[in-house]
């Protein structure tokens, strides 16, 4: 109940700028830390990610193609954890870091263009479909968190993320991206360059729905979105599987 109350307070807070509230100071950092720890307590595996630095990325890669949007370590799948003590250590050691949550362990994420996501959300809620946690990625994406289909009893039935949103084949998947085993998304609250950000629309205190309960509405909305923009090409993909 306390976690639900905290998420509700965060979602009602005043916002400023395109990326929402990217404030600083002890109160903001305490609230951010509490939200990240609450997400871990809800079962979302976390690992540290890069953050915006000046006009680029906090990593040492020259010309980083996904500034502030990738894990700090190539071993992020091994590092990802829900352990509060470890997450707190990372927060203390890297106070500016964003965090990713590894998908295909406790949850999957259906990642769609923001406009299509809004249309699908209206349809789902009008139909009384239970929608789980939802995050917005300023300026152009929306993330629907669902129960995972990435850990079936039969290991031969793995559905690796490469089938849907591997970076090298992203041009083949300009609409819906299904993040499952082998992928990740940034966990709100996170900062992106140019005042962008990742914010909770509905927090992770919500139960995770079966992805198939959302899929028809999301794919229909993405098809309409693509049909309205036949010449549309998205910018470089993220997240990047590593």
Buried (B, 14 or more C-beta within 10 A) or exposed (E): EEBEEBBEEBBEEEBEEEBBBBBEEEEBBEBBBBBBBBBBBBEBBBBBBBBBBEEBBBBEEEEBBBBBBBBBBEEBBEBBBBEBEBBBEBBEEBEEBBBBBBBBBBBBBBBBBBBBBBBBBEBBEEEEBEBBBBBBBBEEBBBBBBBBBBBEEEEEEBBBBBEBBBBEEBEEBBBBBBBBBBBBBBBBBBBBBEBBBBBBBBBBBBEBBEBEBBBEBBBBBBEBBBEEEEEEEBEEBBBBBB
